[in-house]
């Protein structure tokens, strides 16, 4: 009898969870699934020589919007620096950033779990910049270097990626992600956005 009651309770919980999910994903709710991308433009400059864990990073959402939804026009991605390693002898500069909030133009702020997946960086003291891809492993923004280079800079160094962060071009140069750089941010979890009555 006890087992039967337990199974009935678990079934009821499962049915309630399914009903809740269906209620959220109705015609008045926009659902962006894991893997959807935002395009953004950075509002601040981040330099591995001076950045600190906890520094805020923001970016304006720019077209094209995810799935063409104009509700994201003038929205702001809000995140923080989660990892910094200064360049040094035998040590490449590293930078990790996680975006955890999305502020819509109507003032609402939504919880977000997203990773930077493309940005632009410049080696300090170098004239050339390089667009790099950033590997996002389940939203982790710190990790060991992945042994693969993507682009070569004018100085002959290599720009690579770590598990969810930027990896410097060589062992002795810090780098900057300049304000105004375009970036792509990829969702690590589904995002649900309730439409306002006027939208």
N, C-alpha and C positions, 0 to 999 in steps of 0.2 A: 504493500500500500504506500509506504514511504517513497519507494522508487517511482511509483506511478505518479504521485503528487509532485515529486521533483521534476519529472519529465514534463508534466503539464505546465509547471511554472516556467521551465526553460522555454517551452514552446510559446507560451504567452509573451515572454520577454522578446523572443525572436520576432514574433508577429508585430509587437509594438514598435520594435526597431525598424522593421520594414515599412510600417505605416508612417513612421516619423520621416524616414528618408523620402518616401513618396510625397509626403506633404510639403517637404522643403523644396523638392525639385518640381514645382508646379509652373504654370504659365507665367507667374509673376516673379519667378526667380531665374536668374542667369547662372548657369553652372559652367565654370571653366575647369576642365579636368586636368589631373596631373600631367605635366608635360607641355601644357599651354604656355605660350611665351608673351611677355610684355616687352615692348621696345621703349627704351628710356633714354634720357639725356641728363648726365650728371650735373648737379647744382654746385658741387664742391670739388676741389682738387684734393687728391689723396696721395701722399708721398711716403714711401716706406722708410725714409730717413727721419720723418717727424711724426708719423701717425702712431696712435696708441689704441690698444684694445678698448672698445667702448665708444670710440669716436663715432658720431652720427654721420651717416651717408644718406643723401636724398637724391632722387632723380625724378624728373618730370616724365610722365607717360606720353609718348608721342605716337602718331600714326605710323604704320597701320596698327589699329587696335586689335586685341584678341577677338577672333571670330567676327570682327567688324562692329563690335558693340561700342557705340558712341558714348555710353555711360562712363567710359574710362577717359574721355576727353578731359584734359586739365587735372587729371589725378596725379598724386604724388606717391612714389615708392619710398618707404622709409626703412632704413636698415642701420646696422652697426658694423664697425670693424671687429672681427672676431679673432684675427690672428695677424701678427706682424713679426717679421724677422728682418732685421737690418742686414744689409750686405756687408760682408767682411772677408777676411782671408779664408778661402775654402768654403765660404758660405754664401749662397745666393739669397737675394732679397725675396721675401714671400709676403703675400697679402691675402687675407680672407675677409669677405664681406657677406653678411646674411641679411636679407630683406624680410622683415617680420610684420610690416603694416602697410596698408594701402589706404590713403586718404583721398576720398572722392571729392569732386568739385562741390557737392551739396553739403560737405562738412562731415559726412560719416567716415569713420575710420574702421577698417576691416582687418581682422587678424590674417596674416599671410605667412606662408612657409615657402620661400622661394630662394633660388640661387642664381648668382650671376653666371651666365654661360657664354658671354662674349663681351669684350670691352677693348679699349685702346690704351696702350701704355707707352711712355717715352722713357728711355734710359736717361738718367740725369747726366748732363754734359754731352749727350749725343744729339745729332741733328735729326736723325730719322726715328720714326715711331713704328710700332708694329701692332696690328690687330691680332688679338689672341683669343683662342677658345679656352674656356675654363671647364674642367671636368667636374661635374656635380654628382657626387656619389651619395644618393639618398639624403641630400641636403647638408652633408657634412662639408664644412668649409675649412677644415684643417686636415692635413694628411701628409703622407710621404710622397716624394716626387715620383711621378709616373715617367718611366724612361722613354719619353717620346718628345721630339721637338716639332714645332709646327711651322715656325717662320724663322728666317735668319735676318738679323739686323745688319746695318751698314758696317758696323764694327766687327762683324764676323761672329758675334755671339749668337746664342740660340734662345728664343723665347719659348718656354714650355708651359706645362700646366701641372698643378698638383691636384689632389682630391678636393676640388671645390675652391681653388684659389689661384692667384697669379704667381708665377715663378719668374724671377728676374733673368735677364739675358746672360749675365756672367757673375762670377763670384765676388766682384768688387764694386759693382754698380747698383745703387738704389734706383728705383724707378718711380714715375709719377703717373697716376691716372688723372688727366687734366679735367678741370671743370669744362662742361660742354661736350664731353665725349659721349658718343652714342654707345649704348649697351643693350644687350638682350638679357632678360631675366626669366628663368624657367620655374614653373610651379612644381614643388615637391609633393603637394597635396591638393586635392580639389578645393576650389574656391567658390562659395555661394554668395551671390549678390542679389539682394532683394530689390526689385524695381520700386521706385516711388510712384505714386499715383499719377504724376504728371509725365512719367517717362514711358 
